[in-house]
């Protein structure tokens, strides 16, 4: 291979190889370079061999030799600006040629390609292209689109193999569609690193979307002279069809057993999105009209890919928005924000493709799809060193597990939704190598050339594996947009909750000023009376104990409510519990504590469930206390425990004055105005039922209330097994 540089091209320096300045062309055609004045600057060494005549530097084109069509093409090119392109069919010395002309950097290039065999007319090629375009337009997703096009290109051209490549955000490549000869191994699913197609090669694929190598084993034909006599610099062949290609690429194709190839670019949004790559196991030329048909196909395909990607992004955002709205509504109605965001089946992990996710708030981590406490703590410690982080994403997070080994999760997408409580949503992705399976059997195709095994399909794939070690699939712009939208919605929800909590706090302060004043005054009076010998110590101790116990209950309820209003929920520790014995013991304790209260208990024997016994007892006590304070004096309270399929049902029934329908819906709200109106429980805060409902929810159950006449019933239903 010829090169404009004396330094041999190797894998180590191929990224710096000036592939647009090769100083030579492929020999299946010839090239003439003309100045702006129409004089020959250079021509390929094989011009006379290919065309049957020579045009030495300094001469002008011979109009009688070239014919009117080619002379008119030259005149049009000389009168044009850079990037002009046109072509004609021309008879030169009795032979048919495709003459492809373009102008670049004030040089007019003429490329002469002989029609080596009989070929279809341009109109027939246009019909072929139209048929493929019609097939393309009927596809509604990218994979089926590219699969269909690869089939049609192979049928139209006869190449042994046609592949569709897609470039990923990290510029690595992937074979996503393939049409091949049945005896060839499949490359479907093949991955290769970005270094396989250096930056300068990607640029050329955008500038010049069709590239043909008629024979990989060709001997290049150098330009004579190799430097432009007007500038002293090499000729820039970026837009040349015949441009000689990198010897590294030729070696790669040779190692695959390929003798001819053609590439057709897919350009989306001005960037190289992918390629159609055609391989043949013998030398093969492709007439210029057919290549132009493929250029039209490429342009249409690029437009369709762009439209389908836009549609997919729109659909993804719409679906995510609907899921988000449902999630936010659920979170708004839930007392436990962390549990609401991480519950099944609809949770934050469903919004973005991931291998795991977590909700973190106030030191509490709720993982989805694994246990992520350690890695989440490491992520948050890192992010909170910089207080400006609100949205963070990376595909190469580096941390270690408890044994010092690198985490399998390298992709992190995190959004902060509550600064004061250190509230974060975190999505995780595993190392990309976990998700890739080689589609064929490339180990059977290993032909090592001068540059080593790297230039084989297997070697390229192994190089890709090495590059992506410690990296996950990249987060797309759409996925980041979904995460940012969720963060905004959660911030708004948290601000709304903060406003509600502030209002409750003001009411709480006012209530506490009254409710804690009475027991404090009682304790102070009792302490003063201890100095008087006229009062028995036992009575004072009982009085102090009662008042301090009431204060303790008030403070305990306030702390429980504070956790709930902060979104932390109720913590439960479930164990196998004999509910029958537990309910019976609470009933007995209540009967002793309140001798005037009649309790009629109907408790089924041997009812067991996975519950937190202390929390469950708290619900029983709250429901019995509610019946005592709000029931008709002298009327019994009925408590029952029974099995209801796979659920347990605890019910507390009492007689009371009918409750207005509008008040039934507020019974589980804290600080109800009607709580202060109850003359038998003036000092109640109205949060017992509120806490009981949260305990039921923490056990995957719920409490409901029913009223029939002057009978009201509270029932807690929960599964026997968590």
C-alpha positions in Angstrom: 0.0 0.0 0.0 1.2 3.5 -0.8 1.1 6.2 1.8 2.0 9.9 1.9 4.0 9.2 5.0 7.3 7.2 5.3 6.2 5.9 8.7 4.7 2.5 8.4 1.0 2.3 9.5 0.5 0.1 12.5 -2.3 -0.4 15.1 -0.4 1.9 17.4 -0.5 4.9 15.1 -3.6 4.2 12.9 -5.6 6.9 14.7 -3.1 9.5 13.3 -3.0 8.0 9.8 -4.0 10.7 7.2 -6.3 8.4 5.3 -7.7 11.3 3.3 -4.2 11.9 1.9 -3.2 8.5 0.6 -1.4 9.7 -2.5 -2.9 6.8 -4.4 -6.1 5.3 -5.7 -7.6 1.8 -6.2 -6.6 0.5 -9.6 -10.1 -0.4 -10.9 -10.4 3.2 -12.1 -8.2 6.1 -13.0 -8.0 9.7 -11.7 -7.2 13.1 -13.3 -6.7 16.3 -11.2 -7.3 19.6 -12.9 -6.5 23.1 -11.7 -9.0 26.0 -11.7 -7.6 27.0 -15.1 -8.4 23.6 -16.5 -4.8 22.3 -16.7 -3.7 18.8 -15.5 -2.1 18.9 -12.1 -1.7 15.2 -11.6 -3.1 11.8 -12.7 -2.9 8.3 -11.5 -0.1 6.1 -12.8 -2.6 3.7 -14.3 -4.5 6.3 -16.5 -3.2 5.0 -19.8 -3.7 1.4 -18.7 -7.3 2.0 -17.7 -8.4 4.6 -20.3 -6.0 4.0 -23.2 -4.5 7.5 -23.1 -2.3 9.7 -20.9 -2.8 13.4 -19.9 0.6 14.7 -18.6 0.7 17.5 -16.0 0.4 21.0 -17.6 -1.7 19.9 -20.5 -5.4 20.7 -21.2 -8.1 18.0 -21.8 -8.4 17.0 -25.4 -12.0 17.7 -26.5 -11.8 15.3 -29.4 -10.5 12.5 -27.3 -12.9 13.0 -24.4 -16.1 13.9 -26.3 -18.7 16.5 -25.7 -20.3 15.0 -22.6 -17.1 14.9 -20.6 -15.9 18.3 -21.9 -19.2 19.9 -20.8 -18.8 18.1 -17.4 -15.4 19.7 -17.0 -16.6 23.1 -18.0 -19.4 22.9 -15.4 -17.0 21.8 -12.7 -14.5 24.6 -13.4 -17.3 27.2 -13.2 -18.6 25.8 -9.9 -17.6 26.2 -6.2 -16.1 23.6 -3.9 -18.2 20.5 -3.1 -19.8 20.4 -6.6 -20.5 16.8 -7.7 -21.8 15.4 -11.0 -21.3 12.4 -13.3 -21.8 11.3 -16.9 -21.6 8.2 -19.0 -18.9 8.6 -21.6 -17.5 6.6 -24.5 -13.7 6.8 -24.5 -11.8 5.0 -27.3 -14.8 2.8 -27.9 -15.3 1.8 -24.2 -18.1 2.9 -21.8 -17.0 4.7 -18.7 -18.7 6.3 -15.7 -17.0 9.6 -15.2 -17.5 10.9 -11.7 -16.4 14.5 -11.1 -16.2 16.6 -7.9 -14.5 19.8 -6.9 -12.7 20.3 -3.6 -10.1 22.8 -2.4 -10.0 24.4 -5.9 -9.1 21.1 -7.6 -11.4 19.4 -10.1 -11.1 15.6 -9.8 -12.2 13.3 -12.7 -12.6 9.6 -11.8 -12.9 7.2 -14.7 -14.5 3.8 -14.0 -14.9 1.4 -16.9 -18.1 -0.6 -17.1 -16.4 -4.0 -17.0 -19.5 -6.0 -17.7 -23.0 -5.4 -19.0 -25.1 -3.7 -16.4 -28.6 -2.4 -16.0 -29.4 1.1 -17.0 -29.6 4.0 -14.5 -33.4 3.9 -14.7 -33.4 0.2 -13.8 -31.3 1.0 -10.8 -33.7 3.7 -9.8 -36.5 1.2 -9.9 -34.5 -1.2 -7.7 -34.0 1.7 -5.3 -37.6 2.7 -5.3 -38.6 -0.9 -4.5 -36.3 -0.9 -1.5 -37.5 2.5 -0.3 -41.1 1.3 -0.5 -40.1 -1.7 1.7 -38.3 0.6 4.1 -41.3 3.0 4.5 -43.5 0.1 5.7 -41.3 -0.6 8.7 -42.3 0.8 12.1 -39.2 0.0 14.1 -35.5 0.3 13.5 -34.5 -3.3 13.9 -37.0 -4.6 11.3 -36.2 -1.6 9.0 -32.5 -2.5 8.9 -33.1 -6.2 8.7 -35.3 -5.6 5.6 -32.8 -3.3 4.0 -29.9 -5.7 4.5 -31.9 -8.5 2.7 -32.8 -6.2 -0.2 -29.3 -4.9 -0.6 -28.0 -8.5 -0.8 -30.7 -9.5 -3.3 -29.9 -6.4 -5.4 -26.1 -6.6 -5.4 -25.3 -10.3 -4.9 -22.8 -9.6 -2.0 -22.0 -12.7 0.0 -22.7 -10.9 3.3 -24.5 -7.6 4.1 -24.5 -6.3 7.7 -26.1 -3.3 9.4 -24.0 -1.7 12.1 -25.2 0.7 14.7 -22.8 2.9 16.7 -23.5 3.3 20.3 -23.1 6.5 22.4 -19.5 5.4 23.3 -18.8 5.0 19.6 -18.4 1.2 19.9 -20.1 -0.7 17.2 -22.7 -3.6 17.0 -24.0 -5.7 14.2 -27.8 -5.6 14.5 -28.9 -7.1 11.2 -27.3 -9.5 8.7 -28.1 -11.2 5.4 -25.5 -13.8 4.4 -24.6 -16.8 2.3 -25.7 -19.9 4.2 -22.3 -21.4 4.5 -20.8 -18.3 6.2 -20.5 -17.8 9.9 -22.8 -15.2 11.5 -21.5 -12.0 12.8 -24.8 -11.0 14.3 -24.3 -9.4 17.7 -20.6 -8.7 17.1 -19.2 -5.8 19.1 -16.0 -3.9 18.5 -14.4 -0.9 20.1 -14.5 2.6 18.8 -10.8 2.4 17.9 -11.7 0.0 15.1 -13.0 3.1 13.2 -10.8 6.1 14.1 -12.2 9.6 14.2 -10.8 10.6 10.8 -12.5 7.5 9.2 -15.8 8.4 10.8 -15.5 11.9 9.3 -14.9 10.4 5.8 -18.0 8.2 6.2 -20.1 11.3 6.7 -18.4 13.3 3.9 -18.4 10.4 1.4 -21.2 8.0 2.3 -20.3 5.3 -0.3 -17.0 3.5 -0.2 -16.1 0.5 -2.5 -13.1 -1.7 -2.3 -13.2 -3.8 -5.4 -10.3 -6.0 -4.5 -8.8 -6.0 -1.0 -5.5 -7.4 -2.4 -5.1 -4.5 -4.9 -1.8 -2.7 -5.6 -2.5 1.0 -5.3 -1.9 3.3 -8.2 0.0 6.4 -7.1 -0.7 9.9 -8.2 1.9 11.4 -10.4 3.0 13.8 -9.1 2.0 13.0 -5.5 2.0 16.7 -4.4 -0.1 19.5 -5.8 2.4 21.7 -7.8 0.4 24.8 -6.9 0.5 24.2 -3.1 3.2 21.7 -2.5 0.8 19.6 -0.4 -0.8 16.2 -0.9 -4.0 16.0 -2.8 -7.0 15.7 -0.5 -9.1 12.7 -1.7 -11.7 12.9 1.0 -14.5 12.9 -1.6 -12.9 10.5 -4.1 -14.7 7.2 -4.9 -11.4 5.6 -5.8 -9.4 6.8 -2.8 -6.9 4.2 -1.6 -7.8 2.8 1.8 -5.8 2.1 4.9 -3.6 -1.0 4.8 -4.8 -1.8 8.3 -8.4 -2.0 7.1 -7.3 -4.2 4.2 -5.6 -6.5 6.6 -8.7 -6.7 8.7 -10.8 -7.7 5.7 -8.2 -10.2 4.5 -8.1 -11.9 7.9 -11.9 -12.3 7.6 -11.5 -14.0 4.2 -13.1 -10.9 2.4 -11.8 -9.9 -1.0 -14.3 -7.0 -1.8 -16.4 -4.7 0.4 -18.7 -1.8 0.1 -19.9 0.5 2.9 -23.0 2.7 2.9 -23.3 5.3 5.7 -26.3 6.0 7.8 -26.1 9.6 9.0 -28.6 10.9 11.6 -28.5 14.5 12.8 -25.1 15.1 11.2 -23.5 12.2 13.0 -22.5 8.8 11.9 -25.3 6.6 13.3 -24.4 3.4 11.5 -23.3 1.6 8.3 -24.4 -1.0 5.9 -21.3 -3.1 5.3 -21.2 -5.5 2.3 -18.6 -8.3 2.0 -17.8 -10.6 -0.9 -15.3 -13.5 -0.8 -14.1 -12.7 -4.4 -13.2 -9.4 -6.1 -16.3 -7.4 -7.1 -16.9 -4.1 -8.7 -20.1 -2.0 -8.4 -21.2 0.4 -11.2 -21.5 4.0 -10.3 -25.3 4.2 -11.0 -25.9 1.4 -8.6 -23.7 3.0 -5.9 -25.7 6.2 -6.4 -28.9 4.2 -5.9 -27.5 3.0 -2.6 -26.7 6.6 -1.7 -30.3 7.5 -2.2 -31.3 4.5 -0.1 -28.8 5.6 2.6 -30.4 9.1 2.7 -33.9 7.7 2.9 -32.9 5.2 5.5 -31.1 7.9 7.6 -34.3 10.0 7.5 -36.4 7.0 8.5 -34.1 6.1 11.4 -34.2 9.6 12.6 -38.0 9.7 12.5 -38.3 6.3 14.2 -35.8 7.3 16.9 -37.8 10.5 17.5 -41.1 8.5 17.6 -39.5 6.0 20.0 -38.2 8.7 22.3 -41.7 10.4 22.2 -43.4 7.1 23.0 -40.9 6.4 25.8 -41.4 9.8 27.4 -45.2 9.5 27.1 -45.2 6.1 28.7 -42.8 7.2 31.4 -44.9 10.3 32.0 -48.0 8.1 32.6 -46.1 5.8 34.9 -44.7 8.8 36.7 -48.1 10.4 37.3 -49.5 7.2 38.8 -46.4 6.9 41.0 -46.6 10.5 42.2 -50.3 10.1 42.9 -49.6 7.0 44.9 -46.8 8.7 46.8 -49.0 11.7 47.5 -51.6 9.5 49.1 -49.1 7.4 51.0 -47.7 8.3 54.5 -44.4 6.4 53.6 -42.8 8.1 50.7 -39.9 5.7 50.5 -42.2 2.6 50.4 -44.5 4.2 47.9 -41.6 4.9 45.4 -40.1 1.4 45.8 -43.2 -0.8 46.1 -44.3 -3.4 43.6 -45.1 -3.7 40.8 -45.1 0.0 39.7 -42.0 1.7 41.2 -39.1 3.9 40.1 -37.2 0.9 38.6 -39.9 0.6 35.9 -39.3 4.1 34.7 -35.7 3.6 33.3 -34.1 0.4 32.0 -31.8 -0.8 34.8 -30.5 -3.8 36.8 -31.5 -2.4 40.1 -32.6 0.8 41.9 -33.0 2.3 45.3 -34.8 5.1 47.2 -32.7 6.7 49.9 -34.0 9.2 52.5 -32.8 10.1 56.0 -30.4 7.3 56.1 -33.0 4.7 55.1 -32.3 2.7 51.9 -35.1 0.7 50.1 -33.5 -1.4 47.4 -35.2 -2.9 44.3 -33.7 -5.9 42.6 -30.9 -6.5 45.1 -29.2 -5.1 48.2 -27.6 -1.8 47.4 -27.1 -0.2 50.8 -23.3 -0.1 50.5 -23.0 1.2 47.0 -25.8 3.8 47.6 -24.0 5.0 50.6 -20.7 5.3 48.6 -22.5 7.2 45.8 -24.3 9.6 48.1 -21.1 10.3 50.1 -19.4 11.2 46.9 -22.2 13.3 45.5 -22.8 15.3 48.7 -19.2 16.4 48.7 -20.4 18.7 45.9 -23.6 20.3 47.1 -24.5 21.3 43.5 -25.2 17.8 42.3 -29.0 17.4 41.5 -28.7 15.0 38.6 -25.7 12.7 38.2 -24.9 10.0 35.7 -21.9 7.9 34.7 -21.3 4.6 33.0 -18.0 3.8 34.8 -18.7 4.2 38.5 -15.8 2.6 40.4 -16.3 1.3 43.9 -15.8 -1.9 45.9 -18.0 -4.3 47.9 -17.5 -5.4 51.5 -14.8 -7.8 50.4 -12.9 -5.2 48.4 -13.9 -6.5 45.0 -15.1 -4.1 42.3 -18.9 -3.7 42.2 -20.7 -5.3 39.2 -22.7 -2.1 39.0 -20.8 0.4 36.9 -23.7 2.6 35.7 -25.2 5.2 38.0 -28.1 7.6 37.4 -29.0 9.5 40.5 -31.3 12.4 41.2 -31.7 14.3 44.5 -35.3 15.2 45.5 -34.9 16.2 49.1 -31.8 18.1 50.2 -32.5 18.4 53.9 -33.3 14.7 54.3 -30.7 13.5 51.8 -33.4 12.1 49.5 -32.1 10.4 46.4 -33.4 8.1 43.6 -30.6 5.9 42.3 -30.7 3.6 39.2 -27.9 1.1 38.7 -26.6 -0.9 35.7 -24.2 -3.8 35.5 -21.0 -3.9 33.6 -22.0 -4.1 29.9 -20.1 -7.3 29.3 -22.8 -9.1 31.4 -25.4 -8.2 28.7 -23.5 -9.3 25.5 -23.5 -12.7 23.9 -21.5 -13.3 20.7 -24.0 -14.1 18.0 -22.0 -16.5 15.9 -18.8 -18.5 16.1 -16.0 -16.1 15.3 -13.4 -18.3 16.8 -13.5 -20.3 13.6 -12.5 -17.3 11.6 -9.0 -16.5 12.8 -6.4 -15.7 10.2 -3.6 -13.8 11.9 -1.8 -11.2 9.7 1.3 -9.1 10.1 -0.3 -6.9 12.8 -1.3 -9.8 15.0 -4.7 -11.4 16.1 -6.2 -8.0 17.0 -7.3 -7.6 13.3 -9.7 -10.6 13.4 -13.4 -10.7 14.4 -12.5 -12.6 17.5 -9.6 -10.3 18.4 -11.7 -7.2 17.8 -14.4 -8.5 20.1 -11.8 -9.3 22.8 -10.5 -5.8 22.4 -14.0 -4.5 22.9 -14.4 -6.6 26.0 -11.2 -5.1 27.4 -12.4 -1.5 26.6 -15.8 -1.9 28.3 -14.5 -3.7 31.4 -15.9 -1.6 34.3 -18.4 0.2 32.1 -22.2 -0.1 31.7 -24.4 0.8 28.8 -24.6 4.6 28.6 -27.6 6.5 29.9 -29.5 8.0 27.0 -30.7 11.6 26.8 -34.3 10.3 27.0 -33.5 8.3 30.2 -31.9 11.3 31.8 -34.8 13.5 30.8 -37.2 10.9 32.5 -35.1 11.0 35.7 -35.0 14.8 35.7 -38.8 15.0 35.3 -39.3 12.6 38.3 -36.9 14.7 40.4 -38.9 17.9 39.6 -42.2 16.1 40.5 -40.8 14.7 43.8 -39.3 18.1 44.8 -42.7 19.7 44.2 -44.4 16.9 46.3 -41.9 17.3 49.1 -42.4 21.1 49.2 -46.1 20.5 49.3 -45.7 18.1 52.2 -43.4 20.5 54.0 -46.1 23.1 53.8 -48.6 20.7 55.2 -46.2 19.6 57.9 -45.5 23.2 58.8 -49.2 23.8 59.3 -49.5 20.7 61.4 -46.5 21.8 63.4 -48.2 25.1 64.2 -51.3 23.3 65.4 -49.3 20.8 67.3 -47.4 23.5 69.2 -50.7 25.1 70.1 -52.1 21.8 71.3 -49.0 20.8 73.2 -49.1 24.1 75.0 -52.4 23.0 76.4 -52.2 19.3 76.6 -48.8 19.1 78.3 -49.6 21.9 80.7 -52.2 19.9 82.6 -49.9 16.9 83.5 -47.0 19.2 84.2 -49.2 21.2 86.6 -50.4 18.0 88.3 -46.8 16.8 88.7 -45.8 20.2 90.1 -48.7 20.2 92.6 -48.0 16.6 93.6 -44.3 17.4 94.2 -45.3 20.4 96.3 -47.7 18.3 98.3 -45.0 15.7 99.1 -43.7 18.1 101.7 -47.1 17.9 103.5 -47.4 15.0 106.0 -51.2 15.2 105.6 -51.2 13.5 102.2 -50.2 9.8 101.9 -47.2 9.1 99.7 -48.8 6.3 97.8 -51.6 8.5 96.5 -49.1 11.1 95.3 -46.9 8.5 93.6 -50.0 7.2 91.8 -50.9 10.7 90.7 -47.4 11.5 89.5 -47.2 8.1 87.7 -50.5 8.7 85.9 -49.6 12.2 84.8 -46.1 11.3 83.7 -47.4 8.2 81.8 -49.8 10.5 79.9 -47.0 12.8 79.0 -45.0 9.7 77.7 -47.9 8.6 75.6 -48.3 12.1 74.1 -44.5 12.3 73.3 -44.5 8.8 71.8 -47.4 9.7 69.5 -45.7 12.9 68.5 -42.5 11.0 67.5 -44.5 8.4 65.6 -46.3 11.1 63.7 -43.1 13.0 63.0 -41.6 9.9 61.3 -44.7 9.4 59.2 -44.9 13.1 58.1 -41.2 13.0 57.2 -41.9 10.1 54.8 -39.9 7.6 56.8 -42.9 5.3 57.5 -43.4 2.9 60.4 -40.6 0.4 61.0 -41.7 -3.2 61.7 -39.9 -6.4 62.7 -42.1 -9.3 61.6 -41.9 -12.6 63.4 -44.2 -15.6 63.6 -46.8 -14.5 66.2 -49.7 -16.2 68.0 -52.3 -13.5 67.3 -55.0 -15.3 69.4 -52.8 -15.1 72.5 -51.7 -11.6 71.8 -55.3 -10.2 71.4 -56.4 -12.1 74.5 -53.6 -10.6 76.6 -54.3 -7.0 75.4 -58.1 -7.5 76.1 -57.2 -8.7 79.6 -54.8 -5.7 80.3 -57.5 -3.3 79.1 -60.1 -4.8 81.3 -57.9 -4.4 84.3 -56.9 -0.9 83.5 -60.5 0.2 82.9 -62.7 -1.8 85.2 -65.9 0.0 84.1 -65.4 -1.0 80.4 -67.2 -4.2 79.2 -65.3 -6.1 76.5 -67.0 -9.0 74.7 -64.2 -10.9 72.9 -64.6 -13.5 70.2 -61.1 -14.8 69.4 -60.6 -17.7 67.1 -58.0 -20.1 68.4 -54.5 -20.7 66.9 -54.5 -17.7 64.6 -50.9 -17.0 63.6 -49.3 -14.5 61.3 -46.0 -12.8 60.5 -46.3 -9.5 62.3 -44.5 -7.2 64.6 -46.2 -8.1 67.9 -45.5 -4.8 69.6 -46.9 -2.8 66.7 -49.9 -5.1 66.4 -50.6 -4.7 70.1 -50.4 -0.9 69.6 -53.2 -1.1 67.0 -55.4 -3.2 69.3 -54.8 -0.8 72.2 -55.6 2.2 69.9 -58.8 0.7 68.6 -60.0 -0.3 72.0 -59.1 3.1 73.4 -61.0 4.7 70.5 -64.1 2.6 71.3 -63.8 3.5 75.0 -63.6 7.3 74.4 -66.1 7.5 71.6 -68.5 4.7 72.4 -71.8 5.0 74.3 -71.1 4.8 78.0 -72.2 1.5 79.6 -72.5 -0.3 76.2 -70.1 -3.2 75.6 -67.3 -3.2 73.1 -67.0 -6.2 70.8 -63.6 -7.4 69.6 -63.1 -10.3 67.3 -60.2 -12.1 65.6 -60.8 -14.5 62.7 -59.3 -16.0 59.6 -60.5 -14.7 56.2 -58.9 -16.9 53.6 -55.1 -16.1 53.6 -55.8 -13.0 55.7 -56.4 -12.3 59.3 -59.2 -10.0 60.4 -59.3 -8.0 63.6 -62.5 -6.1 64.3 -63.6 -3.7 67.1 -67.3 -2.8 67.2 -69.0 -0.3 69.5 -72.3 1.6 69.8 -72.0 5.4 69.4 -73.9 8.4 68.1 -74.1 8.2 64.3 -71.1 9.9 62.7 -71.9 12.2 59.8 -70.8 10.8 56.4 -68.4 13.8 55.8 -66.6 13.0 59.0 -66.1 9.2 58.3 -63.6 10.1 55.6 -61.5 12.1 58.0 -61.3 9.6 60.9 -57.7 8.5 60.0 -56.4 12.1 59.7 -54.4 13.6 62.5 -55.4 16.8 64.4 -59.1 16.5 63.4 -61.0 19.5 64.6 -63.7 17.2 66.0 -61.1 15.5 68.3 -61.2 18.5 70.6 -65.0 18.4 70.7 -65.1 15.0 72.4 -65.9 15.9 76.1 -64.7 12.5 77.2 -61.3 12.9 75.5 -60.6 16.6 75.4 -56.9 16.1 75.5 -56.7 13.6 72.6 -54.6 14.7 69.6 -56.6 12.5 67.2 -53.6 10.7 65.8 -54.2 7.2 67.2 -56.1 6.0 64.2 -53.6 7.8 61.9 -50.7 5.8 63.4 -52.7 2.6 63.4 -53.4 2.9 59.7 -49.7 3.4 59.0 -48.9 0.3 61.1 -51.4 -1.7 59.1 -49.9 -0.4 55.8 -46.4 -1.5 57.0 -47.8 -5.0 57.4 -49.2 -4.9 53.8 -52.7 -4.5 55.3 -55.3 -1.8 55.8 -57.9 -0.5 58.3 -61.4 0.3 57.2 -64.4 1.7 59.0 -68.1 0.9 58.5 -71.2 2.4 60.1 -74.6 0.9 60.3 -77.1 2.9 62.3 -75.5 3.7 65.6 -73.0 0.8 65.3 -69.5 1.6 64.1 -66.9 -1.1 63.2 -63.1 -0.7 62.6 -61.5 -3.7 60.9 -57.8 -4.4 60.2 -57.2 -7.0 57.5 -53.6 -8.2 56.7 -52.0 -11.2 55.1 -50.9 -14.1 57.3 -47.5 -14.3 55.5 -45.6 -11.2 54.4 
